[in-house]
Amino acid sequence: MRLTVLLFAFSVLLLASTCRDDAAKSPEMKVLFRTWLHAHEEDQGDVLVYRPNTYSFKPSRGRTGFAFDPNGLFTQYDIAPTDGMEGRRGQWTAENDHTLRISLQDQHEPDYRLEIVSLTPELLQVRRLPVVSK
């Protein structure tokens, strides 16, 4: 299978959508497969900024985030009533080489898409988009 490498993030997501088992073992995929927390202080317009959960964040009243697993499992972390985090399970799938579709099991909100703007080991920038009906 031939992958065209335009940007690091694009190739990582393309690998995830075409050969998830092999991609999960590659060093590139390890960048995405972790828990990311929202660094809302760094947001730029409609681009949302996430950092690994090991990042030294400034104090905040609570942070949202999510985790990607190589097997397609997704966990969305929302702020719990006690300011902690509350996880909601779901699935992620690659729509194309730079867009992920997120489906939460509880279906309390509609599916949504995450467009990857930038991906490095220390930074994930995304745009949250609605799912386009066909």
TIVO-865918 format. One record per residue: residue number from 1; residue in one letter; x, y, z of N, C-alpha, C, CB in turn. Coordinates in Angstrom, 3 decimals. Glycine has a CB too. Layout:
// residues N
<node NUM; a; <X; Y; Z>; <X; Y; Z>; <X; Y; Z>; <X; Y; Z>>
...
This chain:
// residues 134
<node 1; m; <0.844; -1.173; 0.000>; <0.000; 0.000; 0.000>; <0.891; 1.239; 0.000>; <-0.961; -0.003; 1.218>>
<node 2; r; <0.608; 2.156; -0.862>; <1.429; 3.359; -0.992>; <0.738; 4.522; -0.283>; <1.684; 3.699; -2.488>>
<node 3; l; <1.493; 5.189; 0.567>; <0.980; 6.363; 1.279>; <1.761; 7.593; 0.828>; <1.085; 6.177; 2.830>>
<node 4; t; <1.074; 8.629; 0.476>; <1.723; 9.874; 0.117>; <1.867; 10.704; 1.371>; <0.931; 10.637; -0.974>>
<node 5; v; <3.107; 11.080; 1.653>; <3.369; 11.821; 2.878>; <3.365; 13.314; 2.560>; <4.723; 11.388; 3.517>>
<node 6; l; <2.254; 13.984; 2.876>; <2.174; 15.430; 2.709>; <2.568; 16.132; 3.993>; <0.765; 15.852; 2.285>>
<node 7; l; <2.005; 15.658; 5.071>; <2.324; 16.168; 6.397>; <2.362; 14.983; 7.335>; <1.291; 17.243; 6.876>>
<node 8; f; <3.106; 15.096; 8.378>; <3.219; 14.004; 9.340>; <1.853; 13.567; 9.847>; <4.100; 14.420; 10.511>>
<node 9; a; <1.017; 14.478; 10.219>; <-0.298; 14.139; 10.772>; <-1.152; 13.412; 9.738>; <-1.022; 15.408; 11.257>>
<node 10; f; <-1.095; 13.847; 8.493>; <-1.890; 13.208; 7.458>; <-1.479; 11.756; 7.273>; <-1.757; 13.964; 6.143>>
<node 11; s; <-0.193; 11.501; 7.264>; <0.273; 10.127; 7.069>; <-0.093; 9.255; 8.264>; <1.790; 10.101; 6.841>>
<node 12; v; <-0.021; 9.822; 9.456>; <-0.385; 9.068; 10.652>; <-1.846; 8.646; 10.590>; <-0.123; 9.898; 11.917>>
<node 13; l; <-2.714; 9.561; 10.228>; <-4.145; 9.240; 10.188>; <-4.484; 8.308; 9.030>; <-4.971; 10.520; 10.077>>
<node 14; l; <-3.791; 8.442; 7.919>; <-4.022; 7.532; 6.810>; <-3.632; 6.113; 7.197>; <-3.241; 7.983; 5.573>>
<node 15; l; <-2.539; 5.969; 7.879>; <-2.150; 4.653; 8.380>; <-3.224; 4.080; 9.298>; <-0.813; 4.738; 9.121>>
<node 16; a; <-3.789; 4.919; 10.135>; <-4.814; 4.454; 11.071>; <-6.040; 3.953; 10.333>; <-5.207; 5.571; 12.036>>
<node 17; s; <-6.381; 4.579; 9.217>; <-7.592; 4.181; 8.519>; <-7.387; 2.984; 7.596>; <-8.118; 5.336; 7.730>>
<node 18; t; <-6.141; 2.711; 7.189>; <-5.931; 1.659; 6.204>; <-5.359; 0.377; 6.782>; <-5.031; 2.154; 5.138>>
<node 19; c; <-4.516; 0.496; 7.773>; <-3.914; -0.712; 8.340>; <-3.673; -0.500; 9.829>; <-2.585; -1.070; 7.613>>
<node 20; r; <-4.757; -0.416; 10.571>; <-4.716; -0.045; 11.979>; <-3.784; -0.930; 12.798>; <-6.100; -0.102; 12.558>>
<node 21; d; <-3.757; -2.242; 12.582>; <-2.911; -3.122; 13.382>; <-1.432; -2.818; 13.171>; <-3.196; -4.581; 13.043>>
<node 22; d; <-0.995; -2.680; 11.920>; <0.400; -2.350; 11.643>; <0.736; -0.939; 12.123>; <0.692; -2.482; 10.144>>
<node 23; a; <-0.194; -0.013; 11.903>; <0.036; 1.374; 12.296>; <0.161; 1.512; 13.804>; <-1.088; 2.261; 11.786>>
<node 24; a; <-0.572; 0.728; 14.542>; <-0.525; 0.811; 16.003>; <0.861; 0.479; 16.528>; <-1.556; -0.128; 16.626>>
<node 25; k; <1.626; -0.288; 15.768>; <2.972; -0.673; 16.174>; <4.025; 0.335; 15.715>; <3.303; -2.045; 15.626>>
<node 26; s; <3.645; 1.257; 14.823>; <4.620; 2.207; 14.286>; <4.839; 3.358; 15.269>; <4.151; 2.750; 12.917>>
<node 27; p; <6.034; 3.918; 15.277>; <6.318; 5.042; 16.181>; <5.425; 6.248; 15.920>; <7.768; 5.454; 16.051>>
<node 28; e; <5.066; 6.491; 14.656>; <4.232; 7.641; 14.315>; <2.871; 7.581; 14.998>; <4.049; 7.724; 12.810>>
<node 29; m; <2.267; 6.403; 15.044>; <0.932; 6.276; 15.630>; <0.946; 6.477; 17.133>; <0.345; 4.921; 15.304>>
<node 30; k; <2.064; 6.227; 17.763>; <2.137; 6.434; 19.209>; <1.928; 7.897; 19.571>; <3.480; 5.952; 19.748>>
<node 31; v; <2.144; 8.787; 18.625>; <1.922; 10.212; 18.871>; <0.435; 10.485; 19.116>; <2.435; 11.055; 17.677>>
<node 32; l; <-0.433; 9.868; 18.350>; <-1.875; 10.096; 18.489>; <-2.479; 9.278; 19.624>; <-2.584; 9.764; 17.186>>
<node 33; f; <-1.982; 8.072; 19.840>; <-2.585; 7.150; 20.792>; <-2.166; 7.455; 22.218>; <-2.218; 5.727; 20.445>>
<node 34; r; <-2.880; 8.388; 22.810>; <-2.632; 8.799; 24.191>; <-3.815; 9.618; 24.665>; <-1.305; 9.610; 24.318>>
<node 35; t; <-3.719; 10.113; 25.873>; <-4.741; 11.000; 26.424>; <-4.295; 12.436; 26.220>; <-4.996; 10.705; 27.932>>
<node 36; w; <-5.182; 13.221; 25.614>; <-4.938; 14.627; 25.320>; <-5.898; 15.474; 26.143>; <-5.099; 14.919; 23.801>>
<node 37; l; <-5.384; 16.539; 26.768>; <-6.219; 17.457; 27.535>; <-6.233; 18.823; 26.865>; <-5.716; 17.573; 28.989>>
<node 38; h; <-7.382; 19.484; 26.965>; <-7.597; 20.772; 26.297>; <-6.798; 21.876; 26.993>; <-9.103; 21.130; 26.278>>
<node 39; a; <-5.908; 22.484; 26.255>; <-5.144; 23.645; 26.728>; <-5.863; 24.891; 26.220>; <-3.633; 23.602; 26.229>>
<node 40; h; <-7.039; 25.165; 26.778>; <-7.917; 26.222; 26.271>; <-7.237; 27.589; 26.235>; <-9.165; 26.303; 27.120>>
<node 41; e; <-6.218; 27.791; 27.064>; <-5.485; 29.055; 27.069>; <-4.753; 29.293; 25.748>; <-4.490; 29.078; 28.224>>
<node 42; e; <-4.497; 28.215; 25.008>; <-3.726; 28.313; 23.771>; <-4.591; 28.262; 22.511>; <-2.712; 27.208; 23.723>>
<node 43; d; <-5.905; 28.126; 22.662>; <-6.789; 28.087; 21.488>; <-6.587; 29.332; 20.635>; <-8.271; 27.969; 21.920>>
<node 44; q; <-6.732; 29.139; 19.321>; <-6.588; 30.244; 18.372>; <-7.774; 30.226; 17.433>; <-5.251; 30.147; 17.578>>
<node 45; g; <-8.778; 31.041; 17.717>; <-9.981; 31.059; 16.901>; <-10.706; 29.730; 17.002>; <-9.640; 31.372; 15.444>>
<node 46; d; <-10.934; 29.094; 15.852>; <-11.641; 27.806; 15.855>; <-10.694; 26.612; 16.001>; <-12.448; 27.657; 14.575>>
<node 47; v; <-9.400; 26.875; 16.162>; <-8.423; 25.801; 16.346>; <-8.257; 25.541; 17.849>; <-7.046; 26.169; 15.683>>
<node 48; l; <-8.612; 24.318; 18.263>; <-8.520; 23.907; 19.653>; <-7.180; 23.231; 19.892>; <-9.684; 22.965; 20.029>>
<node 49; v; <-6.552; 23.553; 21.001>; <-5.213; 23.053; 21.301>; <-5.287; 22.038; 22.441>; <-4.258; 24.220; 21.668>>
<node 50; y; <-4.632; 20.903; 22.236>; <-4.568; 19.834; 23.232>; <-3.109; 19.487; 23.496>; <-5.356; 18.576; 22.759>>
<node 51; r; <-2.855; 19.123; 24.739>; <-1.523; 18.701; 25.162>; <-1.648; 17.322; 25.810>; <-0.879; 19.740; 26.154>>
<node 52; p; <-0.564; 16.551; 25.840>; <-0.617; 15.252; 26.527>; <-0.987; 15.445; 28.007>; <0.751; 14.511; 26.403>>
<node 53; n; <-1.633; 14.463; 28.590>; <-2.052; 14.586; 29.989>; <-0.857; 14.683; 30.940>; <-2.926; 13.398; 30.378>>
<node 54; t; <0.344; 14.439; 30.465>; <1.547; 14.566; 31.292>; <2.126; 15.981; 31.260>; <2.601; 13.573; 30.831>>
<node 55; y; <1.550; 16.848; 30.455>; <2.020; 18.232; 30.307>; <1.790; 18.997; 31.618>; <1.287; 18.945; 29.120>>
<node 56; s; <2.653; 19.944; 31.919>; <2.523; 20.756; 33.131>; <1.609; 21.953; 32.834>; <3.930; 21.240; 33.638>>
<node 57; f; <0.311; 21.748; 33.028>; <-0.684; 22.783; 32.748>; <-0.712; 23.833; 33.855>; <-2.074; 22.157; 32.583>>
<node 58; k; <-1.130; 25.042; 33.490>; <-1.424; 26.063; 34.487>; <-2.686; 25.620; 35.220>; <-1.602; 27.491; 33.830>>
<node 59; p; <-2.873; 26.077; 36.456>; <-4.087; 25.697; 37.186>; <-5.347; 26.082; 36.407>; <-4.104; 26.361; 38.575>>
<node 60; s; <-6.336; 25.221; 36.463>; <-7.601; 25.441; 35.770>; <-8.708; 24.792; 36.578>; <-7.563; 24.873; 34.319>>
<node 61; r; <-9.901; 25.283; 36.428>; <-11.030; 24.762; 37.195>; <-11.505; 23.404; 36.678>; <-12.179; 25.753; 37.160>>
<node 62; g; <-10.915; 22.905; 35.702>; <-11.263; 21.619; 35.115>; <-10.861; 21.605; 33.654>; <-12.768; 21.329; 35.268>>
<node 63; r; <-10.512; 20.447; 33.160>; <-10.100; 20.326; 31.761>; <-10.869; 19.191; 31.101>; <-8.572; 20.087; 31.650>>
<node 64; t; <-11.217; 19.424; 29.866>; <-11.804; 18.376; 29.044>; <-10.687; 17.738; 28.244>; <-12.925; 18.935; 28.109>>
<node 65; g; <-10.995; 16.658; 27.565>; <-10.000; 16.014; 26.734>; <-10.537; 14.739; 26.122>; <-8.756; 15.724; 27.533>>
<node 66; f; <-9.615; 13.942; 25.604>; <-9.994; 12.667; 25.006>; <-8.779; 11.778; 24.895>; <-10.639; 12.871; 23.626>>
<node 67; a; <-9.057; 10.498; 24.661>; <-8.000; 9.501; 24.483>; <-8.317; 8.667; 23.253>; <-7.856; 8.594; 25.745>>
<node 68; f; <-7.296; 8.424; 22.440>; <-7.397; 7.561; 21.275>; <-6.653; 6.266; 21.557>; <-6.834; 8.260; 20.010>>
<node 69; d; <-7.300; 5.148; 21.299>; <-6.648; 3.845; 21.374>; <-6.478; 3.313; 19.962>; <-7.465; 2.849; 22.253>>
<node 70; p; <-5.440; 2.518; 19.706>; <-5.185; 2.020; 18.352>; <-6.292; 1.132; 17.798>; <-3.902; 1.261; 18.337>>
<node 71; n; <-7.118; 0.553; 18.651>; <-8.175; -0.341; 18.192>; <-9.463; 0.390; 17.834>; <-8.461; -1.369; 19.248>>
<node 72; g; <-9.439; 1.719; 17.797>; <-10.621; 2.496; 17.445>; <-11.434; 2.941; 18.643>; <-11.487; 1.704; 16.536>>
<node 73; l; <-11.020; 2.566; 19.839>; <-11.722; 3.003; 21.041>; <-11.384; 4.460; 21.323>; <-11.354; 2.110; 22.255>>
<node 74; f; <-12.390; 5.221; 21.691>; <-12.248; 6.639; 21.982>; <-12.901; 6.905; 23.327>; <-12.881; 7.523; 20.857>>
<node 75; t; <-12.280; 7.723; 24.148>; <-12.882; 8.158; 25.398>; <-12.859; 9.678; 25.424>; <-12.136; 7.557; 26.633>>
<node 76; q; <-14.030; 10.263; 25.599>; <-14.128; 11.717; 25.728>; <-14.231; 12.043; 27.207>; <-15.357; 12.290; 24.933>>
<node 77; y; <-13.381; 12.947; 27.659>; <-13.390; 13.355; 29.062>; <-14.055; 14.713; 29.196>; <-11.957; 13.395; 29.635>>
<node 78; d; <-15.152; 14.739; 29.936>; <-15.880; 15.969; 30.214>; <-15.643; 16.349; 31.667>; <-17.401; 15.808; 29.917>>
<node 79; i; <-15.956; 17.583; 32.018>; <-15.810; 18.022; 33.397>; <-16.966; 17.456; 34.211>; <-15.764; 19.576; 33.492>>
<node 80; a; <-16.624; 16.736; 35.268>; <-17.627; 16.131; 36.150>; <-18.175; 17.189; 37.108>; <-17.018; 14.936; 36.946>>
<node 81; p; <-19.311; 16.915; 37.743>; <-19.884; 17.881; 38.691>; <-18.926; 18.296; 39.805>; <-21.125; 17.305; 39.305>>
<node 82; t; <-17.956; 17.460; 40.148>; <-16.993; 17.785; 41.209>; <-15.700; 18.378; 40.660>; <-16.674; 16.543; 42.020>>
<node 83; d; <-15.714; 18.870; 39.422>; <-14.567; 19.462; 38.721>; <-13.519; 18.434; 38.303>; <-13.917; 20.503; 39.598>>
<node 84; g; <-13.755; 17.172; 38.546>; <-12.865; 16.132; 38.044>; <-13.226; 15.838; 36.591>; <-12.959; 14.841; 38.917>>
<node 85; m; <-12.770; 14.698; 36.104>; <-13.095; 14.302; 34.734>; <-14.004; 13.081; 34.745>; <-11.811; 14.009; 33.928>>
<node 86; e; <-14.909; 13.056; 33.786>; <-15.847; 11.963; 33.630>; <-15.711; 11.439; 32.196>; <-17.320; 12.421; 33.944>>
<node 87; g; <-15.390; 10.160; 32.045>; <-15.154; 9.588; 30.724>; <-16.416; 9.054; 30.081>; <-14.140; 8.492; 30.816>>
<node 88; r; <-16.532; 9.283; 28.777>; <-17.628; 8.749; 27.963>; <-17.004; 7.955; 26.824>; <-18.565; 9.899; 27.414>>
<node 89; r; <-17.389; 6.705; 26.694>; <-16.808; 5.807; 25.683>; <-17.417; 6.027; 24.314>; <-16.995; 4.355; 26.093>>
<node 90; g; <-16.611; 5.715; 23.318>; <-17.063; 5.809; 21.944>; <-16.060; 5.159; 21.011>; <-17.291; 7.263; 21.551>>
<node 91; q; <-16.184; 5.493; 19.738>; <-15.309; 4.969; 18.695>; <-14.804; 6.123; 17.842>; <-16.047; 3.920; 17.820>>
<node 92; w; <-13.596; 5.944; 17.286>; <-13.093; 6.878; 16.291>; <-12.794; 6.104; 15.026>; <-11.832; 7.629; 16.800>>
<node 93; t; <-13.023; 6.750; 13.895>; <-12.664; 6.192; 12.596>; <-12.100; 7.323; 11.746>; <-13.898; 5.512; 11.897>>
<node 94; a; <-11.200; 6.993; 10.854>; <-10.631; 7.991; 9.954>; <-11.542; 8.149; 8.753>; <-9.199; 7.596; 9.508>>
<node 95; e; <-12.021; 9.369; 8.517>; <-12.826; 9.661; 7.323>; <-11.927; 9.841; 6.113>; <-13.690; 10.922; 7.536>>
<node 96; n; <-10.790; 10.455; 6.339>; <-9.789; 10.653; 5.293>; <-8.446; 10.836; 5.989>; <-10.140; 11.892; 4.371>>
<node 97; d; <-7.473; 11.330; 5.273>; <-6.128; 11.394; 5.838>; <-5.915; 12.493; 6.870>; <-5.156; 11.575; 4.747>>
<node 98; h; <-6.918; 13.310; 7.163>; <-6.756; 14.347; 8.179>; <-8.024; 14.627; 8.988>; <-6.302; 15.612; 7.526>>
<node 99; t; <-9.020; 13.762; 8.887>; <-10.270; 13.973; 9.609>; <-10.724; 12.687; 10.278>; <-11.358; 14.493; 8.664>>
<node 100; l; <-11.048; 12.786; 11.563>; <-11.544; 11.654; 12.340>; <-13.019; 11.856; 12.646>; <-10.735; 11.481; 13.649>>
<node 101; r; <-13.769; 10.782; 12.598>; <-15.180; 10.832; 13.001>; <-15.286; 10.218; 14.386>; <-16.109; 10.078; 11.973>>
<node 102; i; <-15.965; 10.923; 15.272>; <-16.136; 10.494; 16.653>; <-17.599; 10.150; 16.893>; <-15.658; 11.590; 17.639>>
<node 103; s; <-17.840; 8.952; 17.422>; <-19.191; 8.497; 17.768>; <-19.174; 8.050; 19.226>; <-19.673; 7.330; 16.820>>
<node 104; l; <-19.969; 8.708; 20.060>; <-20.039; 8.349; 21.469>; <-21.162; 7.343; 21.694>; <-20.250; 9.604; 22.341>>
<node 105; q; <-20.907; 6.356; 22.540>; <-21.874; 5.283; 22.772>; <-23.163; 5.778; 23.383>; <-21.277; 4.237; 23.659>>
<node 106; d; <-23.088; 6.745; 24.305>; <-24.301; 7.190; 24.985>; <-25.211; 8.036; 24.098>; <-23.932; 7.974; 26.212>>
<node 107; q; <-24.719; 8.519; 22.982>; <-25.466; 9.291; 21.993>; <-26.189; 10.493; 22.581>; <-26.456; 8.407; 21.311>>
<node 108; h; <-25.621; 11.078; 23.654>; <-26.208; 12.293; 24.234>; <-25.897; 13.520; 23.387>; <-25.697; 12.504; 25.662>>
<node 109; e; <-24.980; 13.370; 22.453>; <-24.689; 14.429; 21.498>; <-24.436; 13.754; 20.151>; <-23.455; 15.308; 21.953>>
<node 110; p; <-24.657; 14.494; 19.062>; <-24.449; 13.878; 17.745>; <-22.974; 13.575; 17.482>; <-24.991; 14.793; 16.645>>
<node 111; d; <-22.739; 12.661; 16.542>; <-21.375; 12.395; 16.100>; <-20.746; 13.714; 15.655>; <-21.348; 11.339; 14.944>>
<node 112; y; <-19.438; 13.785; 15.752>; <-18.731; 14.962; 15.281>; <-17.415; 14.535; 14.652>; <-18.493; 15.964; 16.432>>
<node 113; r; <-16.762; 15.493; 13.990>; <-15.496; 15.226; 13.328>; <-14.409; 16.092; 13.944>; <-15.603; 15.480; 11.810>>
<node 114; l; <-13.197; 15.572; 13.961>; <-12.026; 16.336; 14.364>; <-11.098; 16.438; 13.163>; <-11.305; 15.678; 15.586>>
<node 115; e; <-10.892; 17.650; 12.687>; <-9.947; 17.893; 11.597>; <-8.588; 18.181; 12.230>; <-10.417; 19.086; 10.670>>
<node 116; i; <-7.601; 17.361; 11.906>; <-6.263; 17.536; 12.451>; <-5.562; 18.674; 11.717>; <-5.444; 16.224; 12.341>>
<node 117; v; <-5.213; 19.716; 12.464>; <-4.489; 20.852; 11.915>; <-2.989; 20.629; 12.088>; <-4.932; 22.172; 12.596>>
<node 118; s; <-2.593; 20.110; 13.254>; <-1.186; 19.870; 13.551>; <-1.086; 18.751; 14.585>; <-0.489; 21.168; 14.063>>
<node 119; l; <-0.054; 17.909; 14.458>; <0.153; 16.820; 15.398>; <1.646; 16.606; 15.606>; <-0.521; 15.523; 14.899>>
<node 120; t; <2.072; 16.771; 16.850>; <3.438; 16.471; 17.261>; <3.332; 15.724; 18.586>; <4.324; 17.785; 17.391>>
<node 121; p; <4.422; 15.185; 19.104>; <4.333; 14.491; 20.393>; <3.838; 15.371; 21.541>; <5.676; 13.935; 20.750>>
<node 122; e; <4.003; 16.674; 21.444>; <3.618; 17.568; 22.541>; <2.447; 18.483; 22.236>; <4.776; 18.398; 22.924>>
<node 123; l; <1.855; 18.361; 21.026>; <0.809; 19.296; 20.632>; <-0.130; 18.662; 19.612>; <1.423; 20.576; 20.064>>
<node 124; l; <-1.412; 18.794; 19.870>; <-2.438; 18.380; 18.914>; <-3.371; 19.566; 18.720>; <-3.224; 17.099; 19.410>>
<node 125; q; <-3.501; 20.016; 17.483>; <-4.408; 21.113; 17.163>; <-5.486; 20.570; 16.233>; <-3.644; 22.319; 16.507>>
<node 126; v; <-6.749; 20.853; 16.582>; <-7.871; 20.332; 15.814>; <-8.948; 21.396; 15.638>; <-8.455; 19.094; 16.496>>
<node 127; r; <-9.783; 21.164; 14.653>; <-11.039; 21.899; 14.511>; <-12.155; 20.881; 14.723>; <-11.156; 22.620; 13.092>>
<node 128; r; <-13.125; 21.228; 15.550>; <-14.281; 20.353; 15.757>; <-15.354; 20.758; 14.754>; <-14.821; 20.442; 17.238>>
<node 129; l; <-15.808; 19.776; 13.975>; <-16.749; 20.026; 12.902>; <-17.961; 19.106; 13.044>; <-16.074; 19.830; 11.535>>
<node 130; p; <-19.118; 19.538; 12.550>; <-20.268; 18.638; 12.547>; <-20.086; 17.556; 11.481>; <-21.579; 19.426; 12.301>>
<node 131; v; <-20.840; 16.490; 11.598>; <-20.851; 15.459; 10.565>; <-21.726; 15.948; 9.431>; <-21.360; 14.091; 11.120>>
<node 132; v; <-21.216; 15.852; 8.221>; <-21.958; 16.305; 7.039>; <-22.885; 15.193; 6.581>; <-20.992; 16.722; 5.890>>
<node 133; s; <-24.181; 15.504; 6.471>; <-25.146; 14.514; 5.989>; <-25.078; 14.436; 4.475>; <-26.583; 14.864; 6.450>>
<node 134; k; <-25.242; 13.207; 3.994>; <-25.198; 13.020; 2.531>; <-26.578; 12.891; 1.962>; <-24.379; 11.793; 2.162>>
